[in-house]
């Protein structure tokens, strides 16, 4: 029987292939039997600490085997795990702990010291579990040691079914404070089945987990691995070169990344023969520039690229098979197995082929909404279009807010995110249209177009580029390329050349909001 609950993915593999390696980190490795035992130990620990059904357990650590055991252990106990990005600062962590009423926090001694000043402001928190080092005394909080308490007597977990909450993942917060997206066991297991199916994952795979586990795309590297009984290699990377070296050393077969990282990886040399074992690469979290994809494919000719589009609210929506990449440049593909993706007008009617509209995702991957935020949930989760009028309880779909179009054969093309579209001179400009022209010049490592307030135009198009090799005439060259290939309203009013990468959010994606603030500040301070 296929697993219905998330933690059962590990248990089922432990029963069938107990000695197969499940996880590797920089210090140790665990086979499925050992991982299942550690997950069960974590579940017993949380239950012994009084974890109630559906209570939240936050895990604030770098990627290590203990981290995975804590996450899946919380689910196994009948609780809800909340992975917290290790890049977040104390105040950001406190927001998450407060927002979803976390009762147990799992962290390291070093990170606990950073959090000490903010913990008194988290009234629902009652216990901290310290994974490394001695458990210190904390005012008003119990504090226990992970290793010492893992061997408590087994306890009966709270009953759970696949519709129950399993996790709360916090969005990166590019448009305000992060929101907690609630995922069920069904969401996570169905997502693992769908993605592992179209990627052709198999037990022999070695999948590199580079992305944060707080990111749905990063967590999916674990769930797809466990779905097929493969091995996940956990990595806390510092530099892009480290990723390439780990891919070679660990004989990685699958690598997932977001566009800013792919842009950096494309600029580096890959060891000869990497594509003999690196079977596929995947991209999500934004469009990969065509120039970057072309460079990667030249360096990894036998590696298959899967271009994907996803929403935390629906986990994953579309993918473009490798054999369609050349035929359909710029496409985000079709709906993943188990989902339907619609393109609709403002009134909910279906768009005609090549007519821009809003992407609406329906199916088993649609999550349960935003934690404790019915207003924002009602904005994004609405009845799916085209349902029979006699249906007493309408099916809910995710209305993405993203503008796409669908061609005559059903392949989708991303146009822009609603909150990223630049509105200038009465036109709506997709940043990616401007950025593709810039990347095609081959003059920059990174580029991003954003809209800045303008008294006449509404917004002006501002461009920021990063290039490690400064060229005194680069602005003129880029402006000339834009003037040749873009209509006048799309041509940037200003170009900022940077000698450092563009700002990123905690998930590694481009932080357009912060970039726009930086560009506006630069223009304000520039001599008139």
Secondary structure, DSSP 8 states (H G I E B T S, - for coil): ----STTHHHHHHHHH-TTSEEEE-SS-EEEHHHHHHHHHHHHHHHHHTT--TT-EEEEE--SSHHHHHHHHHHHHTT-EEEE--TT--HHHHHHHHHHTT--EEEE-HHHHHHHHHHHTT-TT--EEEESSS----BTTBEEEEHHHHTT----------TTSEEEEEE---TTSS--EEEEEHHHHHHHHHHHHHHHT--TT-EEEE-S-TTSHHHHHHHHHHHHHT-EEEE---SSHHHHHHHHHHTT-SEEEE-HHHHHHHHTS---TTHHHH--EEEE-SS---HHHHHHHHHHSTTSEEEEEE--TTTS--EEE-GGGTTTSTTEEEEE-TTEEEEEE-TTS-B--TT--EEEEEEETT----BTT-HHHHHHHEEE-TT--TT-SS--EEEEEEEEEEE-TTS-EEEEEETTT-EEETTEEE-HHHHHHHHHHTT--SEEEEEEEEETTTEEEEEEEEE-SS--TTHHHHHHHHHHHHS-GGGS-SEEEEESS---B-TTSSB-HHHHHHHHHHHHHHS--
